[in-house]
Amino acid sequence: MKYEVLKGCVISAQRRNVGDVVEIDDSEARMLMGIGRIAPAQEKSEPVVNRSVGLGDDQPKRRGRNKKAD
């Protein structure tokens, strides 16, 4: 199974950095998950697509506050 490294550590006598995805055996994985060093890797999903119609890439207008009457 593949795991993602959450904190820098040594896995199978090799230095691993945050964000690395590694495949290791169950006994070592259980130990490292117990101390919060790794987590199961998530499958990469499809990229996010902007499905809004008619808005384009323009930013919405910000509404200002009315000035106080003296």
PyMOL Python script that loads the backbone (N, CA, C, O; Angstrom):
from pymol import cmd

cmd.read_pdbstr("""\
ATOM      1  N   MET A   1       0.845  -1.174   0.000  1.00  0.00           N
ATOM      2  CA  MET A   1       0.000   0.000   0.000  1.00  0.00           C
ATOM      3  C   MET A   1       0.891   1.238   0.000  1.00  0.00           C
ATOM      4  O   MET A   1       2.010   1.205   0.513  1.00  0.00           O
ATOM      5  N   LYS A   2       0.395   2.321  -0.572  1.00  0.00           N
ATOM      6  CA  LYS A   2       1.174   3.551  -0.647  1.00  0.00           C
ATOM      7  C   LYS A   2       0.788   4.486   0.494  1.00  0.00           C
ATOM      8  O   LYS A   2      -0.377   4.589   0.876  1.00  0.00           O
ATOM      9  N   TYR A   3       1.800   5.160   1.021  1.00  0.00           N
ATOM     10  CA  TYR A   3       1.622   6.080   2.127  1.00  0.00           C
ATOM     11  C   TYR A   3       2.285   7.400   1.806  1.00  0.00           C
ATOM     12  O   TYR A   3       3.285   7.447   1.089  1.00  0.00           O
ATOM     13  N   GLU A   4       1.718   8.485   2.343  1.00  0.00           N
ATOM     14  CA  GLU A   4       2.291   9.817   2.168  1.00  0.00           C
ATOM     15  C   GLU A   4       2.987  10.219   3.456  1.00  0.00           C
ATOM     16  O   GLU A   4       2.444  10.029   4.545  1.00  0.00           O
ATOM     17  N   VAL A   5       4.187  10.774   3.337  1.00  0.00           N
ATOM     18  CA  VAL A   5       4.971  11.187   4.497  1.00  0.00           C
ATOM     19  C   VAL A   5       4.456  12.542   4.993  1.00  0.00           C
ATOM     20  O   VAL A   5       4.416  13.509   4.233  1.00  0.00           O
ATOM     21  N   LEU A   6       4.064  12.608   6.268  1.00  0.00           N
ATOM     22  CA  LEU A   6       3.558  13.837   6.858  1.00  0.00           C
ATOM     23  C   LEU A   6       4.654  14.643   7.549  1.00  0.00           C
ATOM     24  O   LEU A   6       4.602  15.872   7.584  1.00  0.00           O
ATOM     25  N   LYS A   7       5.641  13.945   8.097  1.00  0.00           N
ATOM     26  CA  LYS A   7       6.774  14.589   8.770  1.00  0.00           C
ATOM     27  C   LYS A   7       8.035  13.879   8.302  1.00  0.00           C
ATOM     28  O   LYS A   7       8.023  12.667   8.087  1.00  0.00           O
ATOM     29  N   GLY A   8       9.115  14.622   8.145  1.00  0.00           N
ATOM     30  CA  GLY A   8      10.369  14.029   7.713  1.00  0.00           C
ATOM     31  C   GLY A   8      10.809  12.916   8.645  1.00  0.00           C
ATOM     32  O   GLY A   8      10.755  13.062   9.866  1.00  0.00           O
ATOM     33  N   CYS A   9      11.249  11.794   8.065  1.00  0.00           N
ATOM     34  CA  CYS A   9      11.663  10.653   8.875  1.00  0.00           C
ATOM     35  C   CYS A   9      12.518   9.705   8.030  1.00  0.00           C
ATOM     36  O   CYS A   9      12.737   9.934   6.841  1.00  0.00           O
ATOM     37  N   VAL A  10      12.996   8.636   8.674  1.00  0.00           N
ATOM     38  CA  VAL A  10      13.779   7.610   8.002  1.00  0.00           C
ATOM     39  C   VAL A  10      12.908   6.377   7.853  1.00  0.00           C
ATOM     40  O   VAL A  10      12.402   5.836   8.836  1.00  0.00           O
ATOM     41  N   ILE A  11      12.736   5.936   6.601  1.00  0.00           N
ATOM     42  CA  ILE A  11      11.928   4.760   6.310  1.00  0.00           C
ATOM     43  C   ILE A  11      12.791   3.800   5.518  1.00  0.00           C
ATOM     44  O   ILE A  11      13.332   4.164   4.474  1.00  0.00           O
ATOM     45  N   SER A  12      12.922   2.588   6.001  1.00  0.00           N
ATOM     46  CA  SER A  12      13.744   1.549   5.354  1.00  0.00           C
ATOM     47  C   SER A  12      15.157   2.049   5.096  1.00  0.00           C
ATOM     48  O   SER A  12      15.702   1.854   4.009  1.00  0.00           O
ATOM     49  N   ALA A  13      15.745   2.691   6.088  1.00  0.00           N
ATOM     50  CA  ALA A  13      17.116   3.202   6.060  1.00  0.00           C
ATOM     51  C   ALA A  13      17.339   4.266   4.996  1.00  0.00           C
ATOM     52  O   ALA A  13      18.470   4.457   4.550  1.00  0.00           O
ATOM     53  N   GLN A  14      16.282   4.967   4.577  1.00  0.00           N
ATOM     54  CA  GLN A  14      16.397   6.068   3.623  1.00  0.00           C
ATOM     55  C   GLN A  14      15.635   7.275   4.157  1.00  0.00           C
ATOM     56  O   GLN A  14      14.544   7.144   4.711  1.00  0.00           O
ATOM     57  N   ARG A  15      16.227   8.447   3.982  1.00  0.00           N
ATOM     58  CA  ARG A  15      15.614   9.692   4.434  1.00  0.00           C
ATOM     59  C   ARG A  15      14.434  10.029   3.529  1.00  0.00           C
ATOM     60  O   ARG A  15      14.565  10.010   2.305  1.00  0.00           O
ATOM     61  N   ARG A  16      13.279  10.340   4.127  1.00  0.00           N
ATOM     62  CA  ARG A  16      12.078  10.717   3.377  1.00  0.00           C
ATOM     63  C   ARG A  16      11.633  12.101   3.827  1.00  0.00           C
ATOM     64  O   ARG A  16      11.665  12.414   5.017  1.00  0.00           O
ATOM     65  N   ASN A  17      11.218  12.926   2.875  1.00  0.00           N
ATOM     66  CA  ASN A  17      10.782  14.287   3.157  1.00  0.00           C
ATOM     67  C   ASN A  17       9.258  14.378   3.132  1.00  0.00           C
ATOM     68  O   ASN A  17       8.576  13.466   2.664  1.00  0.00           O
ATOM     69  N   VAL A  18       8.739  15.485   3.640  1.00  0.00           N
ATOM     70  CA  VAL A  18       7.302  15.721   3.666  1.00  0.00           C
ATOM     71  C   VAL A  18       6.764  15.710   2.238  1.00  0.00           C
ATOM     72  O   VAL A  18       7.339  16.328   1.342  1.00  0.00           O
ATOM     73  N   GLY A  19       5.653  15.001   2.038  1.00  0.00           N
ATOM     74  CA  GLY A  19       5.010  14.945   0.730  1.00  0.00           C
ATOM     75  C   GLY A  19       5.421  13.774  -0.131  1.00  0.00           C
ATOM     76  O   GLY A  19       4.780  13.514  -1.149  1.00  0.00           O
ATOM     77  N   ASP A  20       6.478  13.051   0.242  1.00  0.00           N
ATOM     78  CA  ASP A  20       6.890  11.869  -0.527  1.00  0.00           C
ATOM     79  C   ASP A  20       5.835  10.777  -0.403  1.00  0.00           C
ATOM     80  O   ASP A  20       5.204  10.629   0.643  1.00  0.00           O
ATOM     81  N   VAL A  21       5.647  10.016  -1.476  1.00  0.00           N
ATOM     82  CA  VAL A  21       4.750   8.871  -1.450  1.00  0.00           C
ATOM     83  C   VAL A  21       5.610   7.622  -1.517  1.00  0.00           C
ATOM     84  O   VAL A  21       6.389   7.446  -2.454  1.00  0.00           O
ATOM     85  N   VAL A  22       5.469   6.750  -0.516  1.00  0.00           N
ATOM     86  CA  VAL A  22       6.298   5.553  -0.412  1.00  0.00           C
ATOM     87  C   VAL A  22       5.428   4.320  -0.278  1.00  0.00           C
ATOM     88  O   VAL A  22       4.275   4.398   0.146  1.00  0.00           O
ATOM     89  N   GLU A  23       5.992   3.182  -0.643  1.00  0.00           N
ATOM     90  CA  GLU A  23       5.309   1.906  -0.469  1.00  0.00           C
ATOM     91  C   GLU A  23       6.151   1.086   0.498  1.00  0.00           C
ATOM     92  O   GLU A  23       7.303   0.762   0.209  1.00  0.00           O
ATOM     93  N   ILE A  24       5.566   0.747   1.660  1.00  0.00           N
ATOM     94  CA  ILE A  24       6.303   0.024   2.689  1.00  0.00           C
ATOM     95  C   ILE A  24       5.453  -1.123   3.222  1.00  0.00           C
ATOM     96  O   ILE A  24       4.256  -1.204   2.946  1.00  0.00           O
ATOM     97  N   ASP A  25       6.085  -2.007   3.988  1.00  0.00           N
ATOM     98  CA  ASP A  25       5.365  -3.167   4.532  1.00  0.00           C
ATOM     99  C   ASP A  25       4.450  -2.755   5.684  1.00  0.00           C
ATOM    100  O   ASP A  25       4.588  -1.665   6.239  1.00  0.00           O
ATOM    101  N   ASP A  26       3.524  -3.630   6.030  1.00  0.00           N
ATOM    102  CA  ASP A  26       2.474  -3.309   7.003  1.00  0.00           C
ATOM    103  C   ASP A  26       2.994  -3.053   8.410  1.00  0.00           C
ATOM    104  O   ASP A  26       2.496  -2.159   9.095  1.00  0.00           O
ATOM    105  N   SER A  27       3.989  -3.822   8.855  1.00  0.00           N
ATOM    106  CA  SER A  27       4.460  -3.653  10.237  1.00  0.00           C
ATOM    107  C   SER A  27       5.115  -2.288  10.441  1.00  0.00           C
ATOM    108  O   SER A  27       4.869  -1.623  11.447  1.00  0.00           O
ATOM    109  N   GLU A  28       5.936  -1.877   9.502  1.00  0.00           N
ATOM    110  CA  GLU A  28       6.585  -0.569   9.601  1.00  0.00           C
ATOM    111  C   GLU A  28       5.553   0.549   9.419  1.00  0.00           C
ATOM    112  O   GLU A  28       5.640   1.590  10.070  1.00  0.00           O
ATOM    113  N   ALA A  29       4.581   0.330   8.538  1.00  0.00           N
ATOM    114  CA  ALA A  29       3.549   1.332   8.305  1.00  0.00           C
ATOM    115  C   ALA A  29       2.703   1.554   9.553  1.00  0.00           C
ATOM    116  O   ALA A  29       2.387   2.696   9.889  1.00  0.00           O
ATOM    117  N   ARG A  30       2.334   0.484  10.240  1.00  0.00           N
ATOM    118  CA  ARG A  30       1.547   0.609  11.463  1.00  0.00           C
ATOM    119  C   ARG A  30       2.289   1.419  12.516  1.00  0.00           C
ATOM    120  O   ARG A  30       1.702   2.262  13.195  1.00  0.00           O
ATOM    121  N   MET A  31       3.589   1.153  12.644  1.00  0.00           N
ATOM    122  CA  MET A  31       4.387   1.863  13.632  1.00  0.00           C
ATOM    123  C   MET A  31       4.465   3.358  13.292  1.00  0.00           C
ATOM    124  O   MET A  31       4.282   4.203  14.169  1.00  0.00           O
ATOM    125  N   LEU A  32       4.734   3.683  12.030  1.00  0.00           N
ATOM    126  CA  LEU A  32       4.876   5.082  11.629  1.00  0.00           C
ATOM    127  C   LEU A  32       3.540   5.824  11.653  1.00  0.00           C
ATOM    128  O   LEU A  32       3.503   7.022  11.937  1.00  0.00           O
ATOM    129  N   MET A  33       2.453   5.131  11.359  1.00  0.00           N
ATOM    130  CA  MET A  33       1.135   5.763  11.456  1.00  0.00           C
ATOM    131  C   MET A  33       0.788   6.032  12.915  1.00  0.00           C
ATOM    132  O   MET A  33       0.132   7.029  13.219  1.00  0.00           O
ATOM    133  N   GLY A  34       1.214   5.164  13.812  1.00  0.00           N
ATOM    134  CA  GLY A  34       0.946   5.326  15.233  1.00  0.00           C
ATOM    135  C   GLY A  34       1.593   6.567  15.816  1.00  0.00           C
ATOM    136  O   GLY A  34       1.045   7.177  16.734  1.00  0.00           O
ATOM    137  N   ILE A  35       2.749   6.947  15.299  1.00  0.00           N
ATOM    138  CA  ILE A  35       3.428   8.142  15.811  1.00  0.00           C
ATOM    139  C   ILE A  35       3.185   9.364  14.925  1.00  0.00           C
ATOM    140  O   ILE A  35       3.779  10.421  15.141  1.00  0.00           O
ATOM    141  N   GLY A  36       2.307   9.215  13.923  1.00  0.00           N
ATOM    142  CA  GLY A  36       1.887  10.361  13.119  1.00  0.00           C
ATOM    143  C   GLY A  36       2.865  10.799  12.051  1.00  0.00           C
ATOM    144  O   GLY A  36       2.860  11.966  11.658  1.00  0.00           O
ATOM    145  N   ARG A  37       3.703   9.900  11.571  1.00  0.00           N
ATOM    146  CA  ARG A  37       4.680  10.265  10.540  1.00  0.00           C
ATOM    147  C   ARG A  37       4.171  10.062   9.115  1.00  0.00           C
ATOM    148  O   ARG A  37       4.608  10.757   8.198  1.00  0.00           O
ATOM    149  N   ILE A  38       3.252   9.116   8.920  1.00  0.00           N
ATOM    150  CA  ILE A  38       2.721   8.840   7.588  1.00  0.00           C
ATOM    151  C   ILE A  38       1.208   8.703   7.644  1.00  0.00           C
ATOM    152  O   ILE A  38       0.625   8.534   8.715  1.00  0.00           O
ATOM    153  N   ALA A  39       0.577   8.778   6.471  1.00  0.00           N
ATOM    154  CA  ALA A  39      -0.867   8.565   6.333  1.00  0.00           C
ATOM    155  C   ALA A  39      -1.099   7.884   4.993  1.00  0.00           C
ATOM    156  O   ALA A  39      -0.284   8.033   4.083  1.00  0.00           O
ATOM    157  N   PRO A  40      -2.188   7.141   4.851  1.00  0.00           N
ATOM    158  CA  PRO A  40      -2.466   6.505   3.562  1.00  0.00           C
ATOM    159  C   PRO A  40      -2.553   7.554   2.459  1.00  0.00           C
ATOM    160  O   PRO A  40      -3.171   8.604   2.640  1.00  0.00           O
ATOM    161  N   ALA A  41      -1.932   7.267   1.315  1.00  0.00           N
ATOM    162  CA  ALA A  41      -1.924   8.207   0.192  1.00  0.00           C
ATOM    163  C   ALA A  41      -3.292   8.215  -0.461  1.00  0.00           C
ATOM    164  O   ALA A  41      -3.948   7.181  -0.579  1.00  0.00           O
ATOM    165  N   GLN A  42      -3.709   9.392  -0.879  1.00  0.00           N
ATOM    166  CA  GLN A  42      -5.004   9.533  -1.536  1.00  0.00           C
ATOM    167  C   GLN A  42      -4.811   9.498  -3.044  1.00  0.00           C
ATOM    168  O   GLN A  42      -3.807   9.976  -3.572  1.00  0.00           O
ATOM    169  N   GLU A  43      -5.788   8.927  -3.720  1.00  0.00           N
ATOM    170  CA  GLU A  43      -5.760   8.878  -5.177  1.00  0.00           C
ATOM    171  C   GLU A  43      -5.892  10.295  -5.712  1.00  0.00           C
ATOM    172  O   GLU A  43      -6.627  11.109  -5.151  1.00  0.00           O
ATOM    173  N   LYS A  44      -5.188  10.589  -6.788  1.00  0.00           N
ATOM    174  CA  LYS A  44      -5.308  11.904  -7.404  1.00  0.00           C
ATOM    175  C   LYS A  44      -6.599  11.948  -8.204  1.00  0.00           C
ATOM    176  O   LYS A  44      -6.865  11.074  -9.028  1.00  0.00           O
ATOM    177  N   SER A  45      -7.391  12.972  -7.951  1.00  0.00           N
ATOM    178  CA  SER A  45      -8.671  13.107  -8.632  1.00  0.00           C
ATOM    179  C   SER A  45      -8.524  13.989  -9.871  1.00  0.00           C
ATOM    180  O   SER A  45      -7.451  14.530 -10.136  1.00  0.00           O
ATOM    181  N   GLU A  46      -9.603  14.125 -10.615  1.00  0.00           N
ATOM    182  CA  GLU A  46      -9.601  14.948 -11.805  1.00  0.00           C
ATOM    183  C   GLU A  46      -9.411  16.401 -11.414  1.00  0.00           C
ATOM    184  O   GLU A  46      -9.810  16.803 -10.321  1.00  0.00           O
ATOM    185  N   PRO A  47      -8.805  17.202 -12.294  1.00  0.00           N
ATOM    186  CA  PRO A  47      -8.625  18.620 -11.968  1.00  0.00           C
ATOM    187  C   PRO A  47      -9.970  19.337 -11.863  1.00  0.00           C
ATOM    188  O   PRO A  47     -10.940  18.959 -12.520  1.00  0.00           O
ATOM    189  N   VAL A  48     -10.016  20.362 -11.041  1.00  0.00           N
ATOM    190  CA  VAL A  48     -11.235  21.122 -10.826  1.00  0.00           C
ATOM    191  C   VAL A  48     -11.501  21.984 -12.055  1.00  0.00           C
ATOM    192  O   VAL A  48     -10.603  22.655 -12.564  1.00  0.00           O
ATOM    193  N   VAL A  49     -12.742  21.956 -12.521  1.00  0.00           N
ATOM    194  CA  VAL A  49     -13.130  22.713 -13.701  1.00  0.00           C
ATOM    195  C   VAL A  49     -14.161  23.754 -13.296  1.00  0.00           C
ATOM    196  O   VAL A  49     -15.102  23.444 -12.566  1.00  0.00           O
ATOM    197  N   ASN A  50     -13.990  24.990 -13.764  1.00  0.00           N
ATOM    198  CA  ASN A  50     -14.941  26.049 -13.479  1.00  0.00           C
ATOM    199  C   ASN A  50     -16.139  25.870 -14.400  1.00  0.00           C
ATOM    200  O   ASN A  50     -16.024  26.055 -15.611  1.00  0.00           O
ATOM    201  N   ARG A  51     -17.291  25.510 -13.834  1.00  0.00           N
ATOM    202  CA  ARG A  51     -18.475  25.227 -14.622  1.00  0.00           C
ATOM    203  C   ARG A  51     -19.467  26.377 -14.619  1.00  0.00           C
ATOM    204  O   ARG A  51     -20.586  26.210 -15.105  1.00  0.00           O
ATOM    205  N   SER A  52     -19.103  27.536 -14.090  1.00  0.00           N
ATOM    206  CA  SER A  52     -20.026  28.668 -14.046  1.00  0.00           C
ATOM    207  C   SER A  52     -20.287  29.178 -15.463  1.00  0.00           C
ATOM    208  O   SER A  52     -19.389  29.188 -16.306  1.00  0.00           O
ATOM    209  N   VAL A  53     -21.510  29.593 -15.709  1.00  0.00           N
ATOM    210  CA  VAL A  53     -21.914  30.039 -17.034  1.00  0.00           C
ATOM    211  C   VAL A  53     -22.108  31.539 -17.017  1.00  0.00           C
ATOM    212  O   VAL A  53     -22.813  32.064 -16.155  1.00  0.00           O
ATOM    213  N   GLY A  54     -21.487  32.242 -17.965  1.00  0.00           N
ATOM    214  CA  GLY A  54     -21.708  33.665 -18.131  1.00  0.00           C
ATOM    215  C   GLY A  54     -20.929  34.561 -17.197  1.00  0.00           C
ATOM    216  O   GLY A  54     -21.035  35.783 -17.307  1.00  0.00           O
ATOM    217  N   LEU A  55     -20.156  34.016 -16.288  1.00  0.00           N
ATOM    218  CA  LEU A  55     -19.415  34.863 -15.366  1.00  0.00           C
ATOM    219  C   LEU A  55     -18.050  35.250 -15.907  1.00  0.00           C
ATOM    220  O   LEU A  55     -17.545  36.330 -15.599  1.00  0.00           O
ATOM    221  N   GLY A  56     -17.459  34.399 -16.692  1.00  0.00           N
ATOM    222  CA  GLY A  56     -16.130  34.691 -17.205  1.00  0.00           C
ATOM    223  C   GLY A  56     -15.098  34.665 -16.093  1.00  0.00           C
ATOM    224  O   GLY A  56     -15.307  34.055 -15.045  1.00  0.00           O
ATOM    225  N   ASP A  57     -13.997  35.328 -16.336  1.00  0.00           N
ATOM    226  CA  ASP A  57     -12.911  35.356 -15.355  1.00  0.00           C
ATOM    227  C   ASP A  57     -12.902  36.628 -14.526  1.00  0.00           C
ATOM    228  O   ASP A  57     -11.991  36.836 -13.724  1.00  0.00           O
ATOM    229  N   ASP A  58     -13.913  37.493 -14.707  1.00  0.00           N
ATOM    230  CA  ASP A  58     -13.951  38.755 -13.977  1.00  0.00           C
ATOM    231  C   ASP A  58     -14.244  38.520 -12.504  1.00  0.00           C
ATOM    232  O   ASP A  58     -14.985  37.610 -12.130  1.00  0.00           O
ATOM    233  N   GLN A  59     -13.647  39.357 -11.693  1.00  0.00           N
ATOM    234  CA  GLN A  59     -13.898  39.306 -10.262  1.00  0.00           C
ATOM    235  C   GLN A  59     -15.232  39.983  -9.967  1.00  0.00           C
ATOM    236  O   GLN A  59     -15.569  40.959 -10.638  1.00  0.00           O
ATOM    237  N   PRO A  60     -16.000  39.509  -8.996  1.00  0.00           N
ATOM    238  CA  PRO A  60     -17.255  40.191  -8.648  1.00  0.00           C
ATOM    239  C   PRO A  60     -16.957  41.566  -8.060  1.00  0.00           C
ATOM    240  O   PRO A  60     -15.918  41.784  -7.437  1.00  0.00           O
ATOM    241  N   LYS A  61     -17.902  42.494  -8.275  1.00  0.00           N
ATOM    242  CA  LYS A  61     -17.717  43.844  -7.761  1.00  0.00           C
ATOM    243  C   LYS A  61     -17.980  43.853  -6.267  1.00  0.00           C
ATOM    244  O   LYS A  61     -18.911  43.207  -5.784  1.00  0.00           O
ATOM    245  N   ARG A  62     -17.162  44.582  -5.547  1.00  0.00           N
ATOM    246  CA  ARG A  62     -17.350  44.713  -4.110  1.00  0.00           C
ATOM    247  C   ARG A  62     -18.300  45.861  -3.840  1.00  0.00           C
ATOM    248  O   ARG A  62     -18.226  46.915  -4.471  1.00  0.00           O
ATOM    249  N   ARG A  63     -19.169  45.643  -2.915  1.00  0.00           N
ATOM    250  CA  ARG A  63     -20.110  46.685  -2.548  1.00  0.00           C
ATOM    251  C   ARG A  63     -19.527  47.490  -1.397  1.00  0.00           C
ATOM    252  O   ARG A  63     -19.047  46.930  -0.411  1.00  0.00           O
ATOM    253  N   GLY A  64     -19.574  48.783  -1.530  1.00  0.00           N
ATOM    254  CA  GLY A  64     -19.057  49.648  -0.484  1.00  0.00           C
ATOM    255  C   GLY A  64     -20.124  49.972   0.536  1.00  0.00           C
ATOM    256  O   GLY A  64     -21.302  49.685   0.326  1.00  0.00           O
ATOM    257  N   ARG A  65     -19.726  50.552   1.610  1.00  0.00           N
ATOM    258  CA  ARG A  65     -20.647  50.932   2.664  1.00  0.00           C
ATOM    259  C   ARG A  65     -21.087  52.381   2.399  1.00  0.00           C
ATOM    260  O   ARG A  65     -20.279  53.213   1.984  1.00  0.00           O
ATOM    261  N   ASN A  66     -22.369  52.675   2.639  1.00  0.00           N
ATOM    262  CA  ASN A  66     -22.874  54.031   2.474  1.00  0.00           C
ATOM    263  C   ASN A  66     -22.234  54.957   3.495  1.00  0.00           C
ATOM    264  O   ASN A  66     -21.964  54.565   4.630  1.00  0.00           O
ATOM    265  N   LYS A  67     -21.999  56.188   3.072  1.00  0.00           N
ATOM    266  CA  LYS A  67     -21.402  57.165   3.987  1.00  0.00           C
ATOM    267  C   LYS A  67     -22.448  57.632   4.971  1.00  0.00           C
ATOM    268  O   LYS A  67     -23.630  57.721   4.640  1.00  0.00           O
ATOM    269  N   LYS A  68     -22.006  57.934   6.196  1.00  0.00           N
ATOM    270  CA  LYS A  68     -22.909  58.403   7.228  1.00  0.00           C
ATOM    271  C   LYS A  68     -23.360  59.830   6.936  1.00  0.00           C
ATOM    272  O   LYS A  68     -22.563  60.677   6.534  1.00  0.00           O
ATOM    273  N   ALA A  69     -24.623  60.076   7.140  1.00  0.00           N
ATOM    274  CA  ALA A  69     -25.160  61.441   6.975  1.00  0.00           C
ATOM    275  C   ALA A  69     -24.873  62.236   8.245  1.00  0.00           C
ATOM    276  O   ALA A  69     -25.094  61.746   9.353  1.00  0.00           O
ATOM    277  N   ASP A  70     -24.369  63.489   8.080  1.00  0.00           N
ATOM    278  CA  ASP A  70     -24.066  64.323   9.242  1.00  0.00           C
ATOM    279  C   ASP A  70     -25.275  65.019   9.765  1.00  0.00           C
ATOM    280  O   ASP A  70     -25.186  65.760  10.744  1.00  0.00           O
TER     281      ASP A  70
END
""", "prot")
cmd.dss("prot")
cmd.show_as("cartoon", "prot")
cmd.util.cbc("prot")
cmd.orient("prot")
